[in-house]
Amino acid sequence: MRLLSLSLEQYRNYHALSVEFPPDDLHLFVGPNGSGKTNLLEAVALLSLTKSFLGLEEEDLMQWGTEFYRVKATMRTDGGETEELEVVSQVLPRKQKACFHNGVKLPLSTLVGRLPIVTFLPQELSLFSGPPADRRRFLDQILCQVSPAYFVALMSYQKALKQRNALLKSIAERSADVSFLPPWDQELALYGAELTLMRLELVETFNLALREEVQALGETWETVCVRYQRSGTAREQSALQAEILGALLACRERDVILRSTTVGPHRDDWSVDVDGRALPTFASRGQQRVAVLALLLLQASYLEVRRGEKPVILLDDIFSELDEAHCKHLLDAFADHQILMTAAELPVETNAFKGSIRAVKDGQVRDVSLTR
């Protein structure tokens, strides 16, 4: 997949912007912190995920003082076809979002992943030491891109979870009865089983090549794997559903007291284990960085196989976050992909940079140089 153009209207710090992408595989956006470099990558990711990869609310994506934004891109598939994606969001007169593919309005679930992406953000270097929600989001963003069914299940699960938690609060305040819980338990069990099953399948796929990837990045770990952590053991849809339903029933009294649902895939976690030990318990920051990069490379391969398209690679500030060897490994590994990357300063060897370079400042983007 290749982006041909990107246009923004009232998105973040951009009032109106159009960017054309020349045939180069590598596109570097350079500018000081706060200039809007990451916003460009976020806009591309928005067309893939239909939401901010930073977890921001819709109103936070709109330029200050405005009530809507529009993000639009033209892309060329690996098969040579030209396609157009567009996301429009507004908060007034009511909050709503619309997505379009070649001018035709589509449900969010069918737009997600049409532009496959792999992202590297500086905060992902803390993936293993950060909160479990970050690790769940990592899996969710991959699976939503390859499976509309996963996206629908995730949205349905989150909606049911919100309703159950509100009901738990009402029960605790004696304004509702526990007899109202079973329908929401059934919803969470149904969609939770679907989420868990697909997450387990993804983890198994990663484990097929994780050792090879980390060794290519310089680590000599003999036994390394992704371990999915959950309360149950079932691995089949109906058994998973029954297992989650039983856990919800067993924890009902505690959930009422805490006014929150304490079991289910929204509480699951995963880790990278080396010789039976979770990475953060012994690994240096550099070793954890290797594991993150290995997972990014596996993610790209997984998306290409499942989507039938090479993903667009979005790399935020890698020159300041990675050493020279790891930067080179990453860029070499993605040499046949389109890469959009950001940096606070121009590379030291600008003349040797094989791609387009743009300066970002005050909501404007301009060419710095083109090396052919």
Backbone hydrogen bonds in HBPLUS format (Angstrom, degrees):
<---DONOR---> <-ACCEPTOR-->    atom                        ^
c    i                          cat <-CA-CA->   ^        H-A-AA   ^      H-
h    n   atom  resd res      DA  || num        DHA   H-A  angle D-A-AA Bond
n    s   type  num  typ     dist DA aas  dist angle  dist       angle   num
A0002-ARG N   A0076-ARG O   2.93 MM  74  5.18 148.4  2.03 145.0 154.6     1
A0076-ARG N   A0002-ARG O   2.73 MM  74  5.18 157.6  1.78 151.9 159.8     2
A0004-LEU N   A0074-THR O   2.72 MM  70  5.36 171.1  1.73 148.1 148.0     3
A0021-PHE N   A0004-LEU O   2.92 MM  17  5.07 171.4  1.93 136.7 135.0     4
A0005-SER N   A0074-THR O   3.24 MM  69  5.19 153.6  2.31 139.1 137.5     5
A0074-THR N   A0005-SER O   3.12 MM  69  5.19 150.7  2.21 125.5 133.4     6
A0006-LEU N   A0019-VAL O   2.85 MM  13  5.17 148.9  1.94 148.2 156.8     7
A0019-VAL N   A0006-LEU O   2.77 MM  13  5.17 160.1  1.81 156.1 162.9     8
A0007-SER N   A0072-LYS O   2.79 MM  65  5.21 164.9  1.81 158.0 159.6     9
A0072-LYS N   A0007-SER O   2.96 MM  65  5.21 162.3  1.99 157.4 159.5    10
A0008-LEU N   A0017-LEU O   2.80 MM   9  5.12 154.8  1.86 145.3 153.4    11
A0017-LEU N   A0008-LEU O   2.97 MM   9  5.12 156.0  2.03 147.4 148.8    12
A0009-GLU N   A0070-ARG O   2.89 MM  61  5.02 145.0  2.01 155.7 156.8    13
A0070-ARG N   A0009-GLU O   2.99 MM  61  5.02 151.6  2.07 142.9 148.2    14
A0010-GLN N   A0015-HIS O   2.86 MM   5  4.34 159.6  1.90 115.9 122.9    15
A0063-GLN N   A0010-GLN O   2.93 MM  53  4.90 159.5  1.98 121.4 121.7    16
A0011-TYR N   A0014-TYR O   2.98 MM   3  5.31 126.9  2.26 157.6 159.7    17
A0014-TYR N   A0011-TYR O   2.87 MM   3  5.31 163.6  1.90 137.2 139.7    18
A0012-ARG N   A0061-LEU O   2.69 MM  49  5.07 158.2  1.74 138.7 143.0    19
A0339-ILE N   A0025-ASP O   2.60 MM 314  5.94 169.2  1.61 170.3 171.2    20
A0356-SER N   A0026-LEU O   2.99 MM 330  6.47 148.7  2.09 160.4 159.2    21
A0027-HIS N   A0339-ILE O   2.85 MM 312  6.08 148.1  1.95 156.0 166.6    22
A0341-MET N   A0027-HIS O   2.87 MM 314  6.21 165.6  1.89 167.6 170.1    23
A0028-LEU N   A0356-SER O   2.86 MM 328  6.16 174.1  1.87 161.0 161.6    24
A0358-ARG N   A0028-LEU O   2.80 MM 330  6.18 160.4  1.84 164.3 171.1    25
A0029-PHE N   A0341-MET O   2.82 MM 312  6.20 158.4  1.86 153.7 160.7    26
A0343-ALA N   A0029-PHE O   3.00 MM 314  6.40 141.6  2.15 155.9 156.4    27
A0030-VAL N   A0358-ARG O   2.74 MM 328  6.06 170.1  1.75 167.7 170.7    28
A0360-VAL N   A0030-VAL O   2.74 MM 330  5.81 156.0  1.80 159.2 159.0    29
A0031-GLY N   A0343-ALA O   3.10 MM 312  6.66 151.6  2.18 152.2 160.9    30
A0035-SER N   A0032-PRO O   3.12 MM   3  5.66 145.9  2.24 143.5 141.2    31
A0040-LEU N   A0037-LYS O   3.06 MM   3  5.53 136.4  2.26 107.2 117.8    32
A0042-GLU N   A0038-THR O   2.84 MM   4  6.09 159.5  1.88 153.4 160.3    33
A0043-ALA N   A0039-ASN O   2.89 MM   4  6.07 147.4  2.00 140.7 148.6    34
A0044-VAL N   A0040-LEU O   3.19 MM   4  6.53 154.6  2.26 145.1 150.8    35
A0045-ALA N   A0041-LEU O   2.93 MM   4  6.23 163.8  1.96 153.0 157.8    36
A0046-LEU N   A0042-GLU O   2.80 MM   4  6.01 141.9  1.94 143.6 154.7    37
A0047-LEU N   A0044-VAL O   3.12 MM   3  5.42 129.4  2.39 102.5 114.4    38
A0048-SER N   A0045-ALA O   2.94 MM   3  5.09 139.4  2.11 100.7 113.1    39
A0049-LEU N   A0045-ALA O   2.76 MM   4  5.97 169.4  1.77 166.1 168.4    40
A0050-THR N   A0046-LEU O   2.64 MM   4  4.61 140.3  1.79 129.1 137.7    41
A0113-GLY N   A0048-SER O   2.93 MM  65  4.98 149.1  2.02 129.1 139.2    42
A0055-GLY N   A0052-SER O   3.20 MM   3  5.28 164.7  2.22 105.1 108.7    43
A0060-ASP N   A0057-GLU O   2.98 MM   3  5.36 138.1  2.16 108.1 120.2    44
A0061-LEU N   A0058-GLU O   2.98 MM   3  5.34 154.4  2.05 110.4 118.6    45
A0066-THR N   A0063-GLN O   2.96 MM   3  5.65 149.1  2.05 152.9 150.8    46
A0091-VAL N   A0067-GLU O   3.03 MM  24  5.65 150.8  2.12 154.8 157.4    47
A0069-TYR N   A0089-SER O   2.95 MM  20  5.53 148.0  2.05 148.2 156.4    48
A0089-SER N   A0069-TYR O   3.06 MM  20  5.53 162.0  2.09 151.7 156.6    49
A0071-VAL N   A0087-VAL O   2.94 MM  16  5.34 162.2  1.97 155.6 161.5    50
A0087-VAL N   A0071-VAL O   2.86 MM  16  5.34 160.0  1.90 156.5 163.2    51
A0073-ALA N   A0085-LEU O   2.91 MM  12  5.41 159.9  1.96 155.9 158.9    52
A0085-LEU N   A0073-ALA O   2.93 MM  12  5.41 161.4  1.96 156.4 162.6    53
A0075-MET N   A0083-GLU O   2.84 MM   8  5.36 164.7  1.87 155.3 159.2    54
A0083-GLU N   A0075-MET O   2.81 MM   8  5.36 164.3  1.84 155.2 160.4    55
A0077-THR N   A0081-GLU O   2.80 MM   4  5.29 159.9  1.84 156.2 159.3    56
A0080-GLY N   A0077-THR O   2.91 MM   3  5.22 164.1  1.93 112.5 116.6    57
A0102-ASN N   A0084-GLU O   2.76 MM  18  4.78 165.0  1.78 142.2 147.4    58
A0086-GLU N   A0100-PHE O   3.00 MM  14  5.03 142.5  2.15 146.9 146.4    59
A0100-PHE N   A0086-GLU O   2.82 MM  14  5.03 156.4  1.88 150.1 153.6    60
A0088-VAL N   A0098-ALA O   2.89 MM  10  5.29 168.2  1.91 160.2 164.0    61
A0098-ALA N   A0088-VAL O   2.79 MM  10  5.29 163.8  1.81 159.6 165.2    62
A0090-GLN N   A0096-GLN O   2.93 MM   6  5.60 161.7  1.96 167.9 172.9    63
A0096-GLN N   A0090-GLN O   3.03 MM   6  5.60 158.0  2.08 144.7 149.0    64
A0106-LEU N   A0099-CYS O   2.89 MM   7  5.73 160.8  1.93 144.4 149.4    65
A0101-HIS N   A0104-VAL O   2.89 MM   3  5.24 160.0  1.93 142.8 144.4    66
A0104-VAL N   A0101-HIS O   3.05 MM   3  5.24 166.1  2.07 112.1 115.3    67
A0110-THR N   A0107-PRO O   3.09 MM   3  5.62 143.8  2.23 112.5 121.5    68
A0111-LEU N   A0108-LEU O   3.09 MM   3  5.22 141.7  2.24 102.0 113.3    69
A0112-VAL N   A0108-LEU O   3.10 MM   4  6.24 157.4  2.15 162.7 166.1    70
A0114-ARG N   A0111-LEU O   3.07 MM   3  5.72 166.7  2.09 141.2 141.0    71
A0312-VAL N   A0116-PRO O   2.86 MM 196  6.28 158.3  1.91 153.4 147.6    72
A0118-VAL N   A0312-VAL O   3.03 MM 194  6.42 146.8  2.15 153.5 156.3    73
A0314-LEU N   A0118-VAL O   2.81 MM 196  6.06 172.9  1.81 169.0 170.4    74
A0120-PHE N   A0314-LEU O   2.77 MM 194  6.20 146.4  1.88 164.1 171.5    75
A0316-ASP N   A0120-PHE O   2.89 MM 196  5.95 167.8  1.90 160.3 164.5    76
A0124-GLU N   A0121-LEU O   2.85 MM   3  5.48 155.3  1.91 121.9 129.9    77
A0125-LEU N   A0122-PRO O   3.14 MM   3  5.88 167.2  2.15 119.7 123.6    78
A0126-SER N   A0123-GLN O   3.07 MM   3  5.66 162.4  2.11 113.4 119.0    79
A0127-LEU N   A0124-GLU O   3.01 MM   3  4.82 150.9  2.09 110.6 109.4    80
A0130-GLY N   A0126-SER O   2.76 MM   4  5.51 128.8  2.02 155.9 165.2    81
A0134-ASP N   A0131-PRO O   3.07 MM   3  5.75 141.9  2.22 118.5 126.5    82
A0135-ARG N   A0132-PRO O   3.00 MM   3  5.16 117.7  2.41  99.8 115.2    83
A0136-ARG N   A0132-PRO O   2.91 MM   4  6.26 157.6  1.96 158.8 165.7    84
A0137-ARG N   A0133-ALA O   2.96 MM   4  6.08 156.7  2.02 142.3 149.0    85
A0138-PHE N   A0134-ASP O   3.03 MM   4  6.26 144.9  2.16 139.0 148.0    86
A0139-LEU N   A0135-ARG O   3.34 MM   4  6.69 158.5  2.39 147.0 149.6    87
A0140-ASP N   A0136-ARG O   2.89 MM   4  6.14 164.5  1.91 154.2 159.4    88
A0141-GLN N   A0137-ARG O   2.90 MM   4  6.00 163.2  1.93 153.9 156.2    89
A0143-LEU N   A0139-LEU O   2.99 MM   4  6.23 174.5  1.99 161.8 162.7    90
A0144-CYS N   A0140-ASP O   2.86 MM   4  5.89 158.5  1.90 153.6 159.1    91
A0145-GLN N   A0142-ILE O   3.12 MM   3  5.46 132.8  2.36 102.5 114.7    92
A0146-VAL N   A0143-LEU O   3.19 MM   3  5.34 141.3  2.35 100.8 111.1    93
A0147-SER N   A0143-LEU O   2.98 MM   4  5.94 137.2  2.17 152.2 162.9    94
A0150-TYR N   A0147-SER O   3.00 MM   3  5.20 125.5  2.31 101.1 114.6    95
A0151-PHE N   A0147-SER O   3.17 MM   4  6.60 158.8  2.22 151.8 157.1    96
A0152-VAL N   A0148-PRO O   2.95 MM   4  6.23 163.1  1.98 153.2 157.0    97
A0153-ALA N   A0149-ALA O   2.93 MM   4  6.08 160.6  1.97 144.5 150.4    98
A0154-LEU N   A0150-TYR O   2.81 MM   4  5.99 156.8  1.86 152.6 158.9    99
A0155-MET N   A0151-PHE O   2.98 MM   4  6.22 165.6  2.00 153.4 156.6   100
A0156-SER N   A0152-VAL O   2.89 MM   4  6.03 160.4  1.93 149.7 155.8   101
A0157-TYR N   A0153-ALA O   2.80 MM   4  5.90 154.8  1.87 144.8 152.2   102
A0158-GLN N   A0154-LEU O   2.97 MM   4  6.13 165.9  1.99 150.2 153.8   103
A0159-LYS N   A0155-MET O   3.03 MM   4  6.21 151.0  2.12 142.6 150.4   104
A0160-ALA N   A0156-SER O   2.98 MM   4  6.20 163.1  2.01 149.0 153.4   105
A0161-LEU N   A0157-TYR O   2.83 MM   4  6.00 154.9  1.89 151.6 159.4   106
A0162-LYS N   A0158-GLN O   3.07 MM   4  6.20 155.7  2.13 140.7 146.3   107
A0163-GLN N   A0159-LYS O   3.10 MM   4  6.38 156.2  2.16 146.1 152.4   108
A0164-ARG N   A0160-ALA O   2.86 MM   4  6.09 160.8  1.90 151.7 156.9   109
A0165-ASN N   A0161-LEU O   2.93 MM   4  6.10 164.2  1.96 151.4 155.6   110
A0166-ALA N   A0162-LYS O   3.09 MM   4  6.25 153.4  2.17 141.9 148.9   111
A0167-LEU N   A0163-GLN O   2.98 MM   4  6.22 151.2  2.07 144.7 153.0   112
A0168-LEU N   A0164-ARG O   2.82 MM   4  6.11 154.2  1.89 151.7 159.0   113
A0169-LYS N   A0165-ASN O   3.12 MM   4  6.36 152.9  2.20 142.5 148.7   114
A0170-SER N   A0166-ALA O   3.12 MM   4  6.44 153.2  2.19 141.4 148.5   115
A0171-ILE N   A0167-LEU O   2.83 MM   4  6.13 154.4  1.90 153.8 161.2   116
A0172-ALA N   A0168-LEU O   2.92 MM   4  6.14 158.8  1.96 147.2 152.9   117
A0173-GLU N   A0169-LYS O   3.02 MM   4  6.25 139.4  2.19 139.9 151.0   118
A0175-SER N   A0170-SER O   2.82 MM   5  5.15 163.5  1.85 157.9 154.2   119
A0174-ARG N   A0171-ILE O   2.95 MM   3  4.85 158.6  1.99 104.1 109.2   120
A0180-PHE N   A0177-ASP O   3.08 MM   3  5.96 170.5  2.09 124.4 127.0   121
A0181-LEU N   A0178-VAL O   3.00 MM   3  5.51 168.5  2.02 118.9 122.7   122
A0184-TRP N   A0181-LEU O   2.95 MM   3  5.55 123.4  2.28 123.3 137.0   123
A0185-ASP N   A0181-LEU O   3.00 MM   4  6.16 152.9  2.07 151.7 158.5   124
A0186-GLN N   A0182-PRO O   2.90 MM   4  6.12 156.9  1.96 155.7 160.6   125
A0187-GLU N   A0183-PRO O   3.12 MM   4  6.40 152.8  2.20 139.4 146.4   126
A0188-LEU N   A0184-TRP O   2.96 MM   4  6.18 166.5  1.98 150.4 153.3   127
A0189-ALA N   A0185-ASP O   2.91 MM   4  6.08 155.4  1.97 148.2 155.3   128
A0190-LEU N   A0186-GLN O   2.94 MM   4  6.10 161.3  1.98 148.8 153.7   129
A0191-TYR N   A0187-GLU O   3.05 MM   4  6.23 172.1  2.06 161.9 160.3   130
A0192-GLY N   A0188-LEU O   2.75 MM   4  5.39 142.7  1.89 133.5 145.9   131
A0193-ALA N   A0189-ALA O   3.03 MM   4  5.91 150.0  2.12 135.8 141.9   132
A0195-LEU N   A0191-TYR O   3.03 MM   4  6.34 162.0  2.06 152.1 156.4   133
A0196-THR N   A0192-GLY O   2.95 MM   4  6.09 168.4  1.96 150.8 154.1   134
A0197-LEU N   A0193-ALA O   2.99 MM   4  6.07 164.8  2.02 149.2 153.4   135
A0198-MET N   A0194-GLU O   3.21 MM   4  6.37 166.3  2.22 149.5 152.4   136
A0199-ARG N   A0195-LEU O   2.96 MM   4  6.15 154.0  2.03 151.2 159.1   137
A0200-LEU N   A0196-THR O   2.93 MM   4  6.11 160.4  1.97 153.1 157.9   138
A0201-GLU N   A0197-LEU O   3.10 MM   4  6.35 153.5  2.17 144.0 151.1   139
A0202-LEU N   A0198-MET O   3.07 MM   4  6.27 153.5  2.14 143.1 149.6   140
A0203-VAL N   A0199-ARG O   2.98 MM   4  6.24 163.6  2.01 153.6 157.7   141
A0204-GLU N   A0200-LEU O   3.02 MM   4  6.23 158.6  2.06 148.1 153.6   142
A0205-THR N   A0201-GLU O   3.07 MM   4  6.31 149.5  2.16 141.9 149.9   143
A0206-PHE N   A0202-LEU O   2.99 MM   4  6.33 159.6  2.03 155.3 160.2   144
A0207-ASN N   A0203-VAL O   3.03 MM   4  6.28 153.8  2.10 148.3 155.4   145
A0208-LEU N   A0205-THR O   3.19 MM   3  5.48 149.5  2.29 105.5 114.1   146
A0209-ALA N   A0206-PHE O   3.21 MM   3  6.01 151.9  2.29 119.6 124.9   147
A0210-LEU N   A0206-PHE O   3.06 MM   4  5.87 123.0  2.40 150.1 165.6   148
A0213-GLU N   A0209-ALA O   3.14 MM   4  6.38 153.8  2.21 150.8 157.9   149
A0214-VAL N   A0210-LEU O   3.02 MM   4  6.31 166.8  2.04 162.0 164.1   150
A0215-GLN N   A0211-ARG O   3.09 MM   4  6.20 154.2  2.16 145.9 153.1   151
A0216-ALA N   A0212-GLU O   3.08 MM   4  6.24 146.4  2.19 138.9 147.7   152
A0217-LEU N   A0213-GLU O   3.16 MM   4  6.45 131.7  2.40 138.9 151.3   153
A0217-LEU N   A0214-VAL O   3.17 MM   3  5.02 132.8  2.41  90.3 103.2   154
A0219-GLU N   A0214-VAL O   3.04 MM   5  5.62 160.6  2.08 151.4 145.2   155
A0218-GLY N   A0215-GLN O   3.06 MM   3  5.08 161.5  2.10 103.8 108.3   156
A0275-ASP N   A0223-THR O   2.92 MM  52  5.20 151.5  2.00 137.7 147.0   157
A0225-CYS N   A0273-ASP O   2.97 MM  48  5.43 152.6  2.05 148.9 157.4   158
A0273-ASP N   A0225-CYS O   2.76 MM  48  5.43 162.0  1.79 168.7 170.4   159
A0227-ARG N   A0271-SER O   2.76 MM  44  5.36 164.7  1.78 159.0 164.5   160
A0271-SER N   A0227-ARG O   2.98 MM  44  5.36 151.5  2.06 139.1 147.9   161
A0229-GLN N   A0269-ASP O   2.67 MM  40  5.03 164.4  1.69 146.4 148.2   162
A0269-ASP N   A0229-GLN O   3.04 MM  40  5.03 166.8  2.06 145.7 149.4   163
A0240-LEU N   A0236-GLU O   2.72 MM   4  5.80 159.8  1.75 167.0 174.0   164
A0241-GLN N   A0237-GLN O   2.93 MM   4  6.14 158.2  1.98 151.6 157.6   165
A0242-ALA N   A0238-SER O   3.02 MM   4  6.25 162.1  2.05 146.4 150.6   166
A0243-GLU N   A0239-ALA O   2.90 MM   4  6.03 152.2  1.97 143.4 151.8   167
A0244-ILE N   A0240-LEU O   2.93 MM   4  6.16 163.8  1.95 155.5 158.1   168
A0245-LEU N   A0241-GLN O   3.00 MM   4  6.15 161.4  2.04 147.7 153.5   169
A0246-GLY N   A0242-ALA O   2.92 MM   4  6.09 155.8  1.98 145.1 151.4   170
A0247-ALA N   A0243-GLU O   2.99 MM   4  6.25 151.6  2.07 144.4 152.3   171
A0248-LEU N   A0244-ILE O   2.93 MM   4  6.18 156.0  1.99 151.4 157.5   172
A0249-LEU N   A0245-LEU O   3.09 MM   4  6.33 154.6  2.15 145.2 151.8   173
A0250-ALA N   A0246-GLY O   2.91 MM   4  6.11 159.1  1.96 147.0 153.1   174
A0251-CYS N   A0247-ALA O   2.99 MM   4  6.11 143.0  2.13 142.6 151.6   175
A0252-ARG N   A0249-LEU O   3.27 MM   3  5.12 165.2  2.29 103.0 106.8   176
A0255-ASP N   A0251-CYS O   2.81 MM   4  5.97 159.7  1.85 160.5 167.5   177
A0256-VAL N   A0252-ARG O   2.97 MM   4  6.24 153.6  2.04 153.3 159.4   178
A0257-ILE N   A0253-GLU O   3.16 MM   4  6.46 161.3  2.20 147.6 152.2   179
A0258-LEU N   A0254-ARG O   2.89 MM   4  6.15 160.9  1.93 154.1 159.5   180
A0259-ARG N   A0255-ASP O   2.59 MM   4  5.45 118.2  1.97 136.9 153.6   181
A0260-SER N   A0255-ASP O   3.14 MM   5  5.22 140.8  2.30 135.3 143.2   182
A0267-ARG N   A0264-GLY O   2.88 MM   3  5.64 163.0  1.91 125.8 130.4   183
A0268-ASP N   A0265-PRO O   3.27 MM   3  4.85 156.5  2.33  92.6  99.6   184
A0279-LEU N   A0272-VAL O   2.87 MM   7  5.73 153.9  1.94 167.4 169.6   185
A0274-VAL N   A0277-ARG O   2.80 MM   3  5.24 158.8  1.84 150.8 149.5   186
A0277-ARG N   A0274-VAL O   3.00 MM   3  5.24 164.1  2.02 112.5 117.8   187
A0281-THR N   A0278-ALA O   3.02 MM   3  5.76 152.0  2.10 124.8 132.9   188
A0282-PHE N   A0279-LEU O   3.19 MM   3  5.99 169.4  2.20 126.0 128.8   189
A0283-ALA N   A0279-LEU O   2.88 MM   4  5.43 165.3  1.90 176.1 176.1   190
A0288-GLN N   A0284-SER O   3.00 MM   4  6.32 156.8  2.06 152.2 158.6   191
A0289-ARG N   A0285-ARG O   2.91 MM   4  6.11 145.3  2.04 141.6 151.6   192
A0290-VAL N   A0286-GLY O   3.10 MM   4  6.41 147.1  2.22 140.9 148.7   193
A0291-ALA N   A0287-GLN O   3.19 MM   4  6.55 155.1  2.26 144.6 150.1   194
A0292-VAL N   A0288-GLN O   3.05 MM   4  6.36 155.7  2.11 148.3 154.4   195
A0293-LEU N   A0289-ARG O   3.00 MM   4  6.26 165.9  2.02 154.2 157.4   196
A0294-ALA N   A0290-VAL O   2.90 MM   4  6.12 156.6  1.96 150.2 157.2   197
A0295-LEU N   A0291-ALA O   3.06 MM   4  6.29 153.6  2.13 144.9 151.2   198
A0296-LEU N   A0292-VAL O   3.01 MM   4  6.35 146.4  2.12 146.6 156.4   199
A0297-LEU N   A0293-LEU O   3.03 MM   4  6.34 157.3  2.09 151.6 156.7   200
A0298-LEU N   A0294-ALA O   3.00 MM   4  6.27 156.1  2.06 146.3 153.1   201
A0299-GLN N   A0295-LEU O   2.81 MM   4  5.94 149.2  1.91 141.4 150.5   202
A0300-ALA N   A0296-LEU O   3.04 MM   4  6.32 155.8  2.10 146.9 151.9   203
A0301-SER N   A0297-LEU O   3.18 MM   4  6.49 160.2  2.22 146.4 151.0   204
A0302-TYR N   A0298-LEU O   2.89 MM   4  6.08 160.3  1.93 151.1 156.8   205
A0303-LEU N   A0299-GLN O   2.91 MM   4  6.12 164.9  1.93 156.4 159.5   206
A0304-GLU N   A0300-ALA O   3.03 MM   4  6.19 158.3  2.08 146.2 152.3   207
A0305-VAL N   A0301-SER O   3.06 MM   4  6.28 158.9  2.10 148.7 153.9   208
A0306-ARG N   A0302-TYR O   2.95 MM   4  6.13 167.7  1.97 153.9 157.5   209
A0307-ARG N   A0303-LEU O   2.74 MM   4  5.59 160.6  1.78 149.5 155.2   210
A0308-GLY N   A0304-GLU O   2.85 MM   4  5.15 135.8  2.04 126.9 137.3   211
A0313-ILE N   A0338-GLN O   2.91 MM  25  6.21 173.8  1.92 167.1 167.0   212
A0340-LEU N   A0313-ILE O   2.81 MM  27  6.14 168.0  1.83 173.9 176.8   213
A0315-LEU N   A0340-LEU O   2.86 MM  25  6.25 162.5  1.89 154.1 160.1   214
A0342-THR N   A0315-LEU O   2.99 MM  27  6.56 140.2  2.16 157.1 166.9   215
A0317-ASP N   A0342-THR O   3.20 MM  25  5.06 127.8  2.49 104.2 117.0   216
A0321-GLU N   A0318-ILE O   3.16 MM   3  4.92 130.9  2.41  91.1 104.7   217
A0322-LEU N   A0318-ILE O   2.81 MM   4  5.54 152.0  1.89 154.4 155.3   218
A0327-CYS N   A0323-ASP O   2.95 MM   4  6.18 158.5  2.00 158.6 165.6   219
A0328-LYS N   A0324-GLU O   2.98 MM   4  6.14 164.2  2.00 149.2 153.2   220
A0329-HIS N   A0325-ALA O   2.97 MM   4  6.19 157.4  2.02 144.1 150.7   221
A0330-LEU N   A0326-HIS O   2.97 MM   4  6.08 162.4  2.00 146.7 151.0   222
A0331-LEU N   A0327-CYS O   2.95 MM   4  6.18 168.7  1.96 155.9 158.8   223
A0332-ASP N   A0328-LYS O   2.84 MM   4  5.91 156.6  1.89 149.6 156.6   224
A0333-ALA N   A0329-HIS O   2.89 MM   4  6.00 155.6  1.95 144.6 151.6   225
A0334-PHE N   A0330-LEU O   3.09 MM   4  6.31 142.3  2.24 142.6 152.2   226
A0335-ALA N   A0332-ASP O   3.17 MM   3  4.92 156.7  2.23 109.2 107.5   227
A0337-HIS N   A0334-PHE O   2.98 MM   3  5.23 159.4  2.02 120.8 120.5   228
A0352-ALA N   A0349-GLU O   3.05 MM   3  5.50 144.7  2.17 109.3 119.4   229
A0353-PHE N   A0350-THR O   3.03 MM   3  5.19 161.8  2.07 109.6 115.2   230
A0357-ILE N   A0369-SER O   3.27 MM  12  5.62 152.4  2.35 175.4 172.5   231
A0368-VAL N   A0357-ILE O   2.81 MM  11  5.46 165.5  1.84 151.0 146.3   232
A0359-ALA N   A0366-ARG O   2.73 MM   7  5.33 155.8  1.78 160.8 165.1   233
A0366-ARG N   A0359-ALA O   3.00 MM   7  5.33 157.1  2.05 146.4 153.8   234
A0361-LYS N   A0364-GLN O   3.01 MM   3  5.41 163.2  2.04 152.2 157.6   235
A0364-GLN N   A0361-LYS O   2.95 MM   3  5.41 147.6  2.05 115.3 125.3   236
